[in-house]
Amino acid sequence: MVTMSSDMSNEPLAPVEEALDAFWTRAITAARLNPAEAVMGQDDRLSLRPSAWAFGITREEADELCALVLSGKKTATSSYGPAYAPGEGRPEAGDFSILLDGSGMPRALLQNDRIAVTPFNQVGEDVARAEGEGDLSLEYWKAEHERVFAEDAKASGAEFDPSGDVITEFFTVLYQH
């Protein structure tokens, strides 16, 4: 997973923030995440809007991968563990996030169902299929992800190692717009 690059963040910040707030308000209601709120108060995990991010590096990639999520073909994403900064939080089961399209607009509320940590050289076909990209083969997945993970590692001052951990987030779309 790659957050929005500089070429996708040229939009004025205020309208995007307003769109995210409006999306979050609609999403928690539509996904029925707040049924007891009227009686018991807001749930702590819903009191703050979750992080918002886009797949890919370009607007086109973000739109293409977002469309795969919205169609139900993409139900997972992977990141390279050694590229995480020390102390940077890692994804957990139950985490919410807002998926953005290539224009930086919110399109889906995702929730992680489970997290798998597997060495790159031991990732299986199930991950390739769940990621929903290319021809769904493990060979395609490994070629694409080795390229992306090598770039992520380099940007964080590390080097890609085929025995390095891959963190796979299997998610459910709770709401889409």
Buried (B, 14 or more C-beta within 10 A) or exposed (E): BBEBBEEBEEEEEEEBEEBBEEBBEBBBEEBEBEEEEEEEEEEEEBEEBBEBBBBBBEBEBBBBBBEBBBEEBBBBBBBBBBBBEEEEEEBEEEBBBBBBBBBBBBBBBBBBEEBBEBEBEEBEEEBBBBBBBEEBEBEBBBEBBBEBBBBBBEEBEBEBBEEBBBBBBBBEBBBBB
